[in-house]
C-alpha cells in the first residue's frame, strides 16, 4: 500500500499530466507575472511623477508668500493666496488676456477644424496620384519651425497694419493647426466603412447629406479629439504672439504672464506668474477630465482595423 506522501505525489503528477503543466513551471509563471506587473506599475508611476511634478511645483510655488518663494518646501507651511489676488490686479490685465486667448484659440480651432474635416475627407475619399506625397507635405508643414517665419510675418503685418490685432495671431496659428488637424483626421476617416455612404447615395441622398449625416457622426470621436488637441496647441502658442501682440488689448495669456511686473523694477514676480500659470492650465485639465472617455475613444478609433 502506498503511503500518504506517495499518494499526494502521485495525485500531483496525475494532475500535472492532466493539465499539461508542471507545478514548478506554474509557480515560475506566476512569479514572472507578478514581477512584470511590478515593473509595469513602477514604470507608470515614474511616468506620472515625471509629467505631474512641474505642475505640482507650480501649484506649491503659487501658494507661497512672496517672502518664502525660494524656500524649497515640498508643501508650504502657511498657504497664502496673495499671488492669486495679484494676478488679477489692474497692472497685469490678466482678465483681458483670458478673453483674448479664448477668442484667438477659439477662432483658430473653428477655422482649422472646418477646413481640416473637409480636407481630410477629400484626401481619404478621392483617388488621385500623389496622395501619399500630399500627406507627407502636410506632416512636414506641421513640423515647420515657427521661428523661421517670425521676421517675414512681422514685416508683412506691419505693411498691412495688422500688428496688435487678433487676425495677426489667428492666421499664423491656423497655418500650424490645420496640418495637425488634417493629418490626425485622415487616420480616422480611413477606418470608416465607406459602404454606408454608398448605400446612402443609392437611397437618393446627395453627397453633402451623406457626408453630414453619415460620415461626420461616425468620425465624431476623432473630430472631438482633434478639436481638443488643436485648441490646446493654439492656447499655448507664445512665439508669434509675443512679436505681433504689443498692448494688453490683444495680449493672450502666454504673453501677459511673461509681462507680469513685480513691486520694483528688478523684482521678478515668480509667485504671481506661477499662480497665473495654474489659472490658465486648470481649465484645460478640467475639459480633458470631463471628456476623457471621448478623447480615449477618438485616440483608439483608428488603432484596430475591422
ROLUMMAR-86494 format. One record per residue: residue number from 1; residue in three letters; x, y, z of N, C-alpha, C, O in turn. Coordinates in steps of 0.05 Angstrom, whole numbers. Layout:
 pos code    n_X    n_Y    n_Z   ca_X   ca_Y   ca_Z    c_X    c_Y    c_Z    o_X    o_Y    o_Z
 NUM  ALA      X      Y      Z      X      Y      Z      X      Y      Z      X      Y      Z
...
//
This chain:
 pos code    n_X    n_Y    n_Z   ca_X   ca_Y   ca_Z    c_X    c_Y    c_Z    o_X    o_Y    o_Z
   1  UNK     17    -24      0      0      0      0     18     25      0     37     26     16
   2  UNK     12     45    -17     28     69    -18     22     86      7     -1     87     17
   3  UNK     43    100     16     39    118     39     24    143     31     17    147      8
   4  UNK     18    160     52      3    185     46     19    204     29      8    216     11
   5  UNK     45    206     34     62    224     18     64    215    -10     63    231    -29
   6  UNK     67    188    -14     68    178    -41     42    182    -56     42    188    -80
   7  UNK     20    180    -41     -7    184    -54    -10    213    -63    -20    218    -85
   8  UNK      0    233    -47     -2    261    -55     15    266    -79      7    281    -97
   9  UNK     40    255    -80     57    259   -103     45    247   -128     47    258   -149
  10  UNK     33    224   -124     20    211   -147     -3    228   -158     -7    231   -182
  11  UNK    -18    240   -139    -41    257   -147    -31    282   -161    -43    290   -181
  12  UNK     -8    294   -151      3    318   -164     13    312   -192      9    327   -211
  13  UNK     26    288   -195     36    280   -221     13    275   -240     15    281   -264
  14  UNK     -9    263   -230    -32    258   -247    -45    285   -256    -53    288   -279
  15  UNK    -47    304   -236    -59    329   -244    -42    344   -263    -52    358   -282
  16  UNK    -15    343   -259      3    356   -278      2    343   -305      3    357   -326
  17  UNK     -1    317   -306     -3    303   -332    -30    310   -345    -31    312   -370
  18  UNK    -50    314   -328    -77    321   -340    -77    349   -351    -86    353   -374
  19  UNK    -66    368   -336    -67    396   -345    -44    402   -364    -46    422   -379
  20  UNK    -23    386   -365     -1    391   -383     19    412   -371     36    421   -386
  21  UNK     16    419   -346     34    438   -334     48    426   -310     36    411   -294
  22  UNK     73    431   -307     89    422   -284     84    442   -261     84    466   -266
  23  UNK     81    433   -236     77    451   -214     99    472   -211     93    495   -206
  24  UNK    124    464   -215    146    483   -213    144    505   -235    149    528   -229
  25  UNK    138    496   -259    135    516   -281    112    534   -276    114    558   -282
  26  UNK     90    524   -265     67    541   -259     74    562   -238     66    586   -241
  27  UNK     90    555   -218     98    575   -198    116    596   -210    114    619   -204
  28  UNK    135    587   -227    152    606   -240    137    625   -258    143    649   -260
  29  UNK    116    615   -271    100    632   -288     85    653   -271     84    676   -280
  30  UNK     75    645   -248     60    664   -231     80    685   -220     73    709   -220
  31  UNK    104    677   -212    124    696   -202    132    716   -224    135    739   -219
  32  UNK    136    706   -248    144    723   -270    122    744   -276    128    767   -282
  33  UNK     97    735   -275     75    754   -279     74    775   -258     69    798   -264
  34  UNK     79    767   -233     79    787   -211    102    807   -215     98    831   -211
  35  UNK    125    797   -224    148    815   -229    141    834   -252    148    858   -251
  36  UNK    128    824   -273    121    841   -296    101    863   -287    103    886   -296
  37  UNK     82    855   -270     63    875   -260     77    896   -243     70    920   -246
  38  UNK     96    888   -227    110    907   -210    126    927   -228    126    951   -223
  39  UNK    140    916   -248    154    934   -266    136    953   -281    142    976   -284
  40  UNK    113    943   -289     93    960   -303     83    982   -285     82   1006   -294
  41  UNK     75    975   -261     65    996   -242     87   1016   -236     82   1040   -235
  42  UNK    112   1007   -232    134   1025   -227    139   1044   -250    144   1068   -246
  43  UNK    138   1033   -275    142   1050   -298    121   1071   -301    126   1094   -307
  44  UNK     95   1062   -298     73   1082   -299     75   1103   -278     70   1126   -282
  45  UNK     83   1094   -254     86   1113   -232    108   1134   -237    104   1157   -232
  46  UNK    130   1125   -248    152   1144   -255    143   1163   -277    150   1187   -276
  47  UNK    128   1153   -296    118   1170   -318     99   1191   -307    100   1214   -315
  48  UNK     81   1183   -289     62   1202   -277     77   1223   -261     71   1247   -263
  49  UNK     97   1215   -245    112   1234   -230    127   1253   -248    128   1277   -242
  50  UNK    139   1243   -269    154   1260   -288    136   1281   -301    144   1303   -306
  51  UNK    111   1273   -308     93   1291   -321     80   1311   -303     76   1334   -310
  52  UNK     74   1302   -278     59   1320   -260     77   1335   -241     67   1354   -228
  53  UNK    102   1329   -239    120   1343   -220    122   1373   -226    120   1389   -207
  54  UNK    125   1381   -251    126   1410   -257    100   1425   -249    101   1446   -237
  55  UNK     77   1413   -255     52   1425   -248     49   1426   -218     39   1446   -207
  56  UNK     57   1405   -204     55   1405   -175     72   1427   -163     64   1441   -144
  57  UNK     97   1430   -173    114   1451   -162    104   1479   -169    108   1498   -153
  58  UNK     90   1482   -191     78   1507   -198     56   1514   -178     53   1537   -170
  59  UNK     39   1494   -171     18   1498   -151     30   1505   -124     21   1524   -111
  60  UNK     51   1491   -116     63   1496    -90     75   1524    -89     71   1538    -69
  61  UNK     89   1532   -110    101   1559   -110     79   1581   -110     83   1602    -98
  62  UNK     57   1576   -124     36   1596   -125     23   1600    -98     11   1621    -93
  63  UNK     24   1580    -80     12   1582    -54     31   1592    -32     24   1594     -9
  64  UNK     55   1600    -40     74   1611    -21     72   1642    -20     64   1654    -40
  65  UNK     79   1653      2     80   1682      4    105   1692    -11    124   1677    -14
  66  UNK    106   1717    -20    129   1727    -34    155   1725    -19    176   1722    -31
  67  UNK    154   1725      8    179   1723     24    189   1695     26    212   1691     33
  68  UNK    173   1675     19    181   1647     22    182   1633     -5    181   1608     -6
  69  UNK    184   1648    -27    184   1636    -53    207   1616    -57    204   1595    -69
  70  UNK    230   1624    -47    254   1608    -52    259   1587    -30    281   1575    -29
  71  UNK    240   1583    -13    243   1561      7    236   1535     -7    214   1531    -17
  72  UNK    254   1516     -7    250   1491    -21    233   1472     -4    243   1451      5
  73  UNK    208   1479     -1    189   1463     15    172   1446     -4    162   1456    -24
  74  UNK    168   1421      3    150   1404    -13    122   1414    -12    107   1412    -32
  75  UNK    114   1425     11     88   1438     13     91   1462     32    104   1459     53
  76  UNK     80   1485     26     84   1509     43     72   1505     70     50   1494     73
  77  UNK     87   1514     90     77   1512    118     53   1530    122     35   1523    138
  78  UNK     52   1552    109     30   1571    111     20   1578     83     35   1591     68
  79  UNK     -4   1570     77    -15   1575     50    -24   1604     48    -37   1615     65
  80  UNK    -15   1616     26    -22   1644     21    -35   1647     -7    -25   1635    -26
  81  UNK    -56   1662     -9    -69   1667    -35    -62   1695    -46    -75   1705    -63
  82  UNK    -41   1706    -35    -33   1733    -43    -26   1734    -73    -32   1753    -87
  83  UNK    -13   1713    -83     -5   1712   -111    -29   1711   -130    -29   1724   -151
  84  UNK    -50   1697   -121    -74   1696   -138    -89   1722   -139   -100   1730   -160
  85  UNK    -89   1737   -117   -101   1764   -117    -85   1783   -135    -96   1800   -148
  86  UNK    -58   1779   -134    -41   1796   -150    -44   1791   -180    -40   1809   -197
  87  UNK    -52   1766   -188    -55   1760   -216    -76   1779   -229    -72   1788   -251
  88  UNK    -98   1784   -214   -120   1800   -225   -118   1829   -217   -138   1843   -218
  89  UNK    -94   1838   -210    -90   1867   -205    -92   1882   -231    -90   1871   -253
  90  UNK    -97   1908   -228   -102   1925   -252    -78   1926   -270    -81   1929   -294
  91  UNK    -54   1924   -259    -30   1927   -275    -23   1903   -293     -8   1905   -312
  92  UNK    -35   1880   -286    -29   1855   -301    -48   1850   -324    -41   1836   -343
  93  UNK    -73   1860   -323    -92   1857   -345    -97   1827   -351   -100   1820   -375
  94  UNK    -97   1810   -331    -99   1782   -336   -127   1773   -345   -130   1755   -361
  95  UNK   -148   1787   -334   -175   1781   -343   -179   1786   -373   -191   1769   -387
  96  UNK   -168   1808   -382   -169   1814   -411   -154   1793   -427   -162   1785   -449
  97  UNK   -131   1784   -416   -115   1765   -430   -129   1738   -433   -127   1725   -453
  98  UNK   -145   1730   -413   -161   1706   -415   -181   1708   -437   -185   1689   -453
  99  UNK   -194   1731   -439   -214   1735   -461   -200   1734   -488   -210   1722   -507
 100  UNK   -177   1746   -490   -162   1746   -515   -154   1718   -523   -156   1711   -547
 101  UNK   -145   1702   -504   -137   1674   -510   -161   1658   -520   -159   1641   -538
 102  UNK   -184   1662   -507   -208   1647   -516   -216   1655   -544   -223   1638   -560
 103  UNK   -214   1681   -551   -220   1690   -578   -201   1679   -598   -209   1668   -619
 104  UNK   -175   1680   -592   -154   1671   -611   -155   1641   -614   -156   1631   -637
 105  UNK   -155   1626   -592   -155   1597   -593   -181   1587   -605   -182   1568   -620
 106  UNK   -204   1599   -597   -230   1591   -607   -232   1596   -637   -241   1578   -652
 107  UNK   -224   1620   -646   -225   1625   -675   -207   1607   -691   -215   1598   -713
 108  UNK   -183   1602   -681   -165   1584   -695   -176   1556   -696   -175   1543   -717
 109  UNK   -188   1546   -675   -199   1519   -674   -222   1516   -693   -224   1496   -708
 110  UNK   -240   1535   -694   -264   1534   -711   -255   1533   -741   -264   1515   -756
 111  UNK   -238   1551   -749   -230   1552   -777   -213   1527   -784   -218   1515   -806
 112  UNK   -195   1519   -767   -178   1496   -773   -194   1471   -775   -188   1453   -791
 113  UNK   -214   1467   -758   -230   1443   -758   -249   1442   -782   -252   1421   -794
 114  UNK   -261   1465   -789   -278   1465   -812   -263   1458   -838   -272   1441   -853
 115  UNK   -240   1470   -841   -223   1464   -865   -211   1437   -862   -208   1423   -882
 116  UNK   -202   1429   -838   -189   1404   -834   -207   1380   -840   -198   1360   -852
 117  UNK   -232   1381   -831   -250   1359   -835   -255   1355   -865   -255   1333   -875
 118  UNK   -260   1377   -880   -265   1375   -909   -241   1365   -924   -243   1349   -942
 119  UNK   -217   1376   -916   -192   1368   -930   -186   1339   -924   -178   1324   -943
 120  UNK   -188   1330   -899   -183   1302   -893   -202   1283   -907   -194   1261   -916
 121  UNK   -227   1291   -909   -247   1275   -923   -240   1272   -952   -242   1251   -964
 122  UNK   -232   1295   -965   -225   1295   -993   -201   1278   -998   -200   1262  -1017
 123  UNK   -180   1280   -981   -156   1265   -985   -161   1235   -982   -149   1219   -996
 124  UNK   -178   1228   -963   -184   1200   -958   -202   1188   -979   -198   1165   -987
 125  UNK   -222   1203   -987   -243   1191  -1004   -236   1192  -1034   -242   1173  -1048
 126  UNK   -222   1213  -1042   -216   1215  -1071   -191   1199  -1078   -173   1195  -1061
 127  UNK   -190   1189  -1102   -168   1174  -1112   -153   1190  -1133   -165   1197  -1154
 128  UNK   -129   1196  -1128   -113   1211  -1147    -83   1205  -1142    -76   1196  -1120
 129  UNK    -66   1211  -1161    -38   1206  -1158    -25   1227  -1139    -34   1250  -1138
 130  UNK     -6   1218  -1125      9   1236  -1107     -5   1240  -1080      4   1258  -1066
 131  UNK    -25   1224  -1074    -38   1228  -1048    -19   1225  -1025    -20   1239  -1005
 132  UNK     -1   1205  -1027     18   1200  -1006     36   1224  -1002     43   1231   -979
 133  UNK     44   1236  -1024     63   1259  -1021     48   1284  -1010     61   1300   -996
 134  UNK     23   1286  -1014      7   1308  -1002      7   1305   -972     11   1324   -957
 135  UNK      2   1280   -962      2   1275   -934     30   1280   -922     32   1290   -899
 136  UNK     51   1273   -936     78   1278   -927     83   1308   -925     96   1318   -907
 137  UNK     73   1323   -944     76   1352   -944     60   1365   -920     70   1384   -908
 138  UNK     37   1354   -914     21   1363   -891     36   1358   -866     38   1375   -848
 139  UNK     48   1334   -863     63   1328   -839     88   1346   -837     94   1355   -815
 140  UNK    101   1351   -859    124   1369   -858    116   1397   -850    131   1411   -836
 141  UNK     93   1406   -859     84   1433   -852     78   1435   -822     82   1456   -810
 142  UNK     68   1414   -810     62   1414   -782     87   1416   -765     86   1424   -742
 143  UNK    110   1407   -776    135   1407   -761    152   1431   -768    175   1433   -759
 144  UNK    142   1449   -785    158   1472   -793    163   1491   -770    145   1497   -755
 145  UNK    188   1499   -765    194   1516   -742    182   1544   -745    186   1558   -765
 146  UNK    167   1553   -725    154   1579   -726    174   1602   -725    168   1623   -736
 147  UNK    197   1598   -713    216   1619   -711    227   1628   -738    236   1650   -742
 148  UNK    225   1610   -758    235   1616   -785    218   1636   -800    227   1648   -819
 149  UNK    193   1640   -791    175   1658   -806    168   1683   -789    151   1698   -797
 150  UNK    181   1686   -767    176   1709   -750    181   1736   -764    164   1754   -765
 151  UNK    205   1738   -776    212   1763   -790    195   1769   -814    185   1792   -816
 152  UNK    190   1750   -832    172   1755   -854    143   1763   -845    131   1780   -856
 153  UNK    133   1749   -824    107   1755   -815    105   1783   -803     86   1798   -809
 154  UNK    125   1791   -787    125   1817   -776    127   1839   -797    113   1859   -796
 155  UNK    143   1834   -817    145   1854   -839    119   1856   -855    111   1878   -861
 156  UNK    107   1833   -861     81   1834   -876     59   1847   -859     45   1864   -870
 157  UNK     56   1839   -834     35   1851   -818     39   1880   -812     20   1895   -809
 158  UNK     64   1889   -812     69   1918   -808     60   1933   -833     49   1955   -830
 159  UNK     65   1922   -856     57   1936   -881     27   1938   -884     17   1958   -895
 160  UNK     12   1918   -875    -17   1918   -878    -31   1927   -853    -55   1925   -850
 161  UNK    -15   1937   -833    -26   1948   -808    -42   1927   -792    -64   1933   -782
 162  UNK    -31   1904   -790    -43   1882   -774    -30   1878   -747    -39   1861   -732
 163  UNK     -9   1893   -741      5   1889   -716    -15   1897   -693    -29   1917   -695
 164  UNK    -15   1880   -672    -32   1884   -649    -62   1880   -656    -79   1895   -646
 165  UNK    -67   1860   -673    -95   1853   -680    -98   1823   -676    -78   1808   -675
 166  UNK   -123   1814   -673   -128   1786   -669   -120   1769   -694   -109   1747   -691
 167  UNK   -126   1779   -718   -120   1764   -742    -90   1759   -746    -82   1740   -759
 168  UNK    -74   1776   -734    -45   1772   -737    -36   1748   -721    -14   1738   -726
 169  UNK    -51   1739   -702    -45   1715   -687    -61   1691   -696    -52   1668   -696
 170  UNK    -86   1695   -704   -103   1673   -712    -94   1660   -738    -93   1636   -740
 171  UNK    -87   1676   -758    -79   1665   -784    -53   1649   -782    -52   1627   -793
 172  UNK    -32   1659   -769     -8   1641   -766    -14   1616   -749     -3   1595   -755
 173  UNK    -32   1618   -729    -39   1595   -714    -53   1574   -731    -49   1550   -728
 174  UNK    -70   1584   -749    -84   1565   -767    -64   1550   -785    -68   1526   -791
 175  UNK    -43   1564   -794    -23   1551   -811     -9   1527   -797      0   1509   -811
 176  UNK     -9   1528   -770      3   1505   -756    -18   1486   -746    -12   1462   -744
 177  UNK    -42   1495   -740    -63   1478   -730    -75   1461   -753    -83   1438   -748
 178  UNK    -78   1473   -776    -91   1458   -798    -76   1433   -806    -89   1412   -810
 179  UNK    -49   1433   -810    -36   1408   -816    -40   1387   -794    -43   1363   -800
 180  UNK    -39   1395   -769    -45   1376   -747    -73   1364   -750    -76   1340   -746
 181  UNK    -92   1381   -756   -120   1371   -758   -123   1352   -782   -135   1331   -780
 182  UNK   -111   1359   -805   -113   1342   -829   -100   1315   -825   -111   1294   -831
 183  UNK    -76   1316   -814    -61   1291   -810    -75   1273   -790    -76   1248   -794
 184  UNK    -85   1284   -769    -99   1268   -748   -125   1257   -758   -132   1234   -754
 185  UNK   -141   1274   -772   -167   1265   -781   -166   1245   -804   -184   1228   -807
 186  UNK   -145   1246   -820   -142   1227   -842   -142   1199   -832   -154   1181   -844
 187  UNK   -128   1194   -810   -127   1166   -799   -154   1157   -790   -159   1133   -791
 188  UNK   -171   1175   -780   -198   1167   -772   -216   1162   -796   -231   1142   -796
 189  UNK   -214   1179   -816   -231   1175   -839   -224   1149   -854   -241   1137   -867
 190  UNK   -199   1141   -853   -191   1116   -866   -204   1091   -855   -206   1071   -869
 191  UNK   -214   1093   -830   -226   1069   -817   -256   1069   -820   -269   1050   -811
 192  UNK   -268   1089   -833   -297   1090   -836   -306   1071   -858   -294   1071   -880
 193  UNK   -326   1055   -854   -337   1037   -875   -351   1054   -896   -374   1063   -892
 194  UNK   -339   1057   -919   -350   1075   -940   -374   1063   -953   -388   1076   -968
 195  UNK   -380   1037   -947   -404   1025   -958   -429   1039   -948   -450   1039   -962
 196  UNK   -428   1050   -924   -451   1064   -913   -457   1089   -929   -480   1096   -934
 197  UNK   -436   1103   -937   -440   1127   -953   -451   1119   -981   -469   1133   -991
 198  UNK   -440   1098   -992   -450   1089  -1018   -479   1080  -1017   -495   1085  -1036
 199  UNK   -487   1067   -995   -515   1059   -991   -533   1084   -989   -555   1083  -1000
 200  UNK   -524   1105   -975   -540   1129   -974   -543   1142  -1001   -564   1153  -1007
 201  UNK   -522   1142  -1017   -524   1153  -1044   -543   1137  -1061   -558   1149  -1077
 202  UNK   -543   1111  -1058   -561   1094  -1073   -590   1100  -1065   -608   1099  -1082
 203  UNK   -595   1106  -1040   -622   1112  -1030   -631   1140  -1037   -654   1147  -1031
 204  UNK   -615   1155  -1051   -623   1181  -1061   -611   1205  -1046   -618   1228  -1053
 205  UNK   -594   1201  -1026   -582   1223  -1012   -560   1236  -1029   -547   1222  -1044
 206  UNK   -558   1262  -1026   -536   1276  -1040   -510   1271  -1026   -509   1261  -1003
 207  UNK   -488   1278  -1039   -462   1275  -1026   -459   1291  -1001   -447   1282   -981
 208  UNK   -470   1315  -1001   -469   1332   -977   -485   1321   -954   -476   1322   -931
 209  UNK   -509   1310   -960   -526   1298   -939   -512   1273   -928   -512   1269   -904
 210  UNK   -501   1257   -945   -487   1233   -936   -463   1240   -919   -458   1227   -898
 211  UNK   -449   1261   -926   -426   1269   -910   -434   1280   -883   -422   1274   -863
 212  UNK   -456   1296   -883   -465   1308   -858   -478   1289   -839   -475   1291   -815
 213  UNK   -494   1270   -850   -510   1252   -833   -498   1224   -829   -506   1210   -811
 214  UNK   -478   1217   -845   -466   1190   -843   -437   1192   -834   -429   1180   -814
 215  UNK   -421   1207   -849   -392   1207   -845   -385   1222   -819   -370   1212   -803
 216  UNK   -396   1246   -816   -388   1263   -793   -396   1249   -767   -379   1249   -748
 217  UNK   -420   1238   -764   -426   1224   -738   -408   1200   -733   -401   1195   -710
 218  UNK   -400   1185   -754   -382   1163   -750   -355   1172   -741   -341   1159   -726
 219  UNK   -346   1195   -751   -320   1206   -745   -320   1224   -721   -300   1237   -715
 220  UNK   -343   1226   -706   -345   1245   -684   -324   1241   -663   -313   1262   -654
 221  UNK   -317   1217   -654   -296   1215   -634   -269   1226   -643   -255   1240   -628
 222  UNK   -262   1221   -668   -237   1232   -679   -238   1262   -682   -218   1276   -676
 223  UNK   -261   1273   -691   -264   1302   -694   -262   1315   -666   -249   1336   -664
 224  UNK   -275   1304   -646   -274   1315   -620   -246   1315   -608   -237   1335   -597
 225  UNK   -232   1293   -612   -204   1291   -602   -187   1312   -615   -171   1325   -602
 226  UNK   -189   1314   -642   -173   1333   -656   -179   1362   -648   -161   1378   -647
 227  UNK   -204   1367   -643   -212   1394   -634   -198   1401   -608   -188   1424   -605
 228  UNK   -197   1383   -589   -183   1388   -564   -154   1393   -568   -142   1411   -557
 229  UNK   -141   1377   -585   -112   1380   -590   -106   1406   -603    -87   1420   -596
 230  UNK   -123   1414   -623   -118   1439   -637   -122   1463   -618   -107   1482   -618
 231  UNK   -143   1461   -601   -148   1483   -582   -125   1486   -562   -116   1509   -556
 232  UNK   -115   1464   -552    -93   1465   -533    -68   1477   -546    -54   1493   -534
 233  UNK    -62   1469   -571    -39   1479   -585    -42   1509   -589    -22   1524   -585
 234  UNK    -65   1519   -596    -69   1547   -601    -69   1563   -575    -58   1585   -574
 235  UNK    -79   1551   -554    -79   1564   -527    -51   1568   -517    -45   1589   -504
 236  UNK    -33   1550   -522     -6   1551   -511     14   1566   -529     37   1568   -522
 237  UNK      5   1575   -552     24   1589   -571     34   1615   -558     19   1631   -547
 238  UNK     60   1619   -561     73   1642   -549     91   1657   -568     91   1682   -569
 239  UNK    106   1643   -585    127   1655   -601    117   1677   -619    127   1699   -619
 240  UNK     97   1671   -635     87   1690   -654     72   1712   -640     74   1736   -647
 241  UNK     56   1705   -620     40   1725   -605     58   1746   -592     50   1769   -590
 242  UNK     80   1737   -581     98   1756   -567    110   1777   -586    120   1797   -576
 243  UNK    110   1771   -612    122   1790   -631    101   1808   -644    107   1831   -652
 244  UNK     77   1798   -648     56   1814   -662     35   1826   -644     19   1843   -652
 245  UNK     36   1818   -618     17   1830   -599     32   1849   -581     50   1840   -566
 246  UNK     26   1874   -582     41   1895   -568     28   1904   -542     41   1904   -521
 247  UNK      3   1911   -543    -11   1922   -520    -28   1900   -506    -32   1878   -516
 248  UNK    -38   1908   -482    -54   1889   -467    -82   1884   -480    -96   1866   -472
 249  UNK    -89   1901   -500   -115   1897   -513   -116   1871   -528   -138   1859   -532
 250  UNK    -93   1860   -537    -93   1836   -553    -74   1814   -541    -73   1792   -552
 251  UNK    -61   1820   -519    -43   1800   -508    -57   1775   -499    -76   1777   -483
 252  UNK    -50   1752   -509    -61   1727   -498    -49   1721   -471    -32   1735   -461
 253  UNK    -58   1699   -459    -49   1692   -432    -19   1687   -431     -6   1696   -412
 254  UNK     -8   1673   -451     20   1667   -450     38   1692   -451     58   1693   -437
 255  UNK     30   1712   -466     45   1737   -468     41   1754   -443     59   1766   -433
 256  UNK     16   1754   -433     10   1770   -409     26   1760   -385     36   1777   -369
 257  UNK     29   1734   -382     44   1723   -359     73   1732   -361     86   1738   -341
 258  UNK     84   1731   -385    112   1739   -388    117   1769   -382    139   1777   -376
 259  UNK     96   1785   -384     98   1814   -379     91   1822   -351     91   1846   -344
 260  UNK     86   1803   -333     80   1810   -305    104   1824   -293    127   1818   -299
 261  UNK     98   1844   -277    118   1860   -264    116   1857   -233     94   1853   -223
 262  UNK    138   1860   -220    139   1859   -191    134   1886   -179    127   1906   -192
 263  UNK    139   1888   -152    135   1913   -138    157   1933   -145    153   1957   -141
 264  UNK    179   1924   -156    201   1941   -164    211   1933   -191    203   1912   -202
 265  UNK    228   1949   -203    237   1944   -230    254   1919   -232    254   1906   -253
 266  UNK    268   1912   -210    287   1890   -211    275   1864   -198    290   1845   -193
 267  UNK    250   1864   -192    238   1841   -179    222   1825   -199    206   1836   -214
 268  UNK    227   1799   -200    213   1781   -218    190   1768   -202    196   1754   -183
 269  UNK    165   1771   -210    143   1761   -194    138   1731   -200    119   1724   -213
 270  UNK    155   1714   -190    153   1685   -195    127   1674   -184    113   1658   -198
 271  UNK    120   1682   -160     95   1671   -148     70   1679   -164     53   1662   -168
 272  UNK     69   1704   -173     46   1713   -188     45   1698   -215     24   1691   -225
 273  UNK     68   1695   -228     69   1680   -253     61   1651   -250     47   1640   -267
 274  UNK     69   1639   -228     61   1611   -223     30   1609   -219     17   1591   -229
 275  UNK     19   1629   -204    -10   1629   -199    -25   1633   -225    -45   1620   -230
 276  UNK    -15   1650   -242    -27   1654   -268    -25   1629   -286    -44   1622   -300
 277  UNK     -3   1615   -284      0   1590   -299    -20   1569   -289    -31   1554   -306
 278  UNK    -25   1568   -263    -44   1549   -253    -72   1556   -263    -87   1539   -272
 279  UNK    -79   1582   -262   -106   1590   -271   -109   1585   -301   -131   1577   -310
 280  UNK    -88   1588   -317    -90   1583   -346    -90   1554   -353   -100   1546   -374
 281  UNK    -79   1537   -335    -77   1508   -341   -101   1492   -331   -110   1473   -344
 282  UNK   -112   1500   -308   -134   1485   -296   -158   1482   -314   -169   1460   -316
 283  UNK   -167   1502   -329   -190   1498   -347   -185   1476   -368   -203   1461   -375
 284  UNK   -160   1475   -379   -154   1454   -398   -155   1426   -385   -165   1407   -397
 285  UNK   -145   1424   -360   -146   1399   -346   -174   1390   -341   -181   1367   -344
 286  UNK   -191   1409   -334   -219   1403   -328   -233   1393   -353   -248   1373   -353
 287  UNK   -228   1406   -376   -240   1397   -401   -232   1369   -409   -248   1353   -417
 288  UNK   -206   1363   -405   -196   1337   -412   -208   1316   -394   -215   1294   -403
 289  UNK   -210   1322   -367   -222   1302   -349   -251   1297   -354   -261   1275   -352
 290  UNK   -266   1318   -362   -294   1315   -367   -299   1298   -392   -316   1281   -393
 291  UNK   -283   1303   -413   -287   1289   -438   -266   1268   -443   -260   1261   -466
 292  UNK   -255   1256   -422   -233   1237   -426   -243   1212   -440   -227   1200   -455
 293  UNK   -267   1203   -436   -277   1179   -450   -278   1184   -480   -270   1166   -495
 294  UNK   -288   1207   -488   -290   1212   -517   -262   1216   -528   -257   1208   -551
 295  UNK   -244   1228   -513   -217   1231   -523   -203   1204   -527   -190   1199   -547
 296  UNK   -206   1186   -507   -194   1160   -509   -206   1144   -532   -193   1130   -547
 297  UNK   -233   1147   -535   -246   1133   -557   -237   1143   -584   -233   1128   -603
 298  UNK   -232   1169   -585   -221   1181   -610   -193   1172   -616   -186   1167   -639
 299  UNK   -176   1171   -595   -148   1164   -600   -145   1135   -607   -126   1128   -621
 300  UNK   -164   1118   -599   -162   1089   -605   -180   1081   -628   -181   1057   -634
 301  UNK   -195   1100   -640   -214   1093   -661   -200   1081   -685   -211   1062   -697
 302  UNK   -177   1091   -692   -164   1081   -716   -141   1061   -710   -125   1056   -728
 303  UNK   -141   1051   -685   -118   1033   -678   -122   1005   -688   -102    991   -694
 304  UNK   -147    995   -690   -153    968   -697   -170    968   -722   -191    981   -723
 305  UNK   -162    953   -742   -177    951   -766   -197    928   -764   -190    907   -753
 306  UNK   -221    933   -773   -241    911   -772   -237    891   -794   -252    872   -796
//
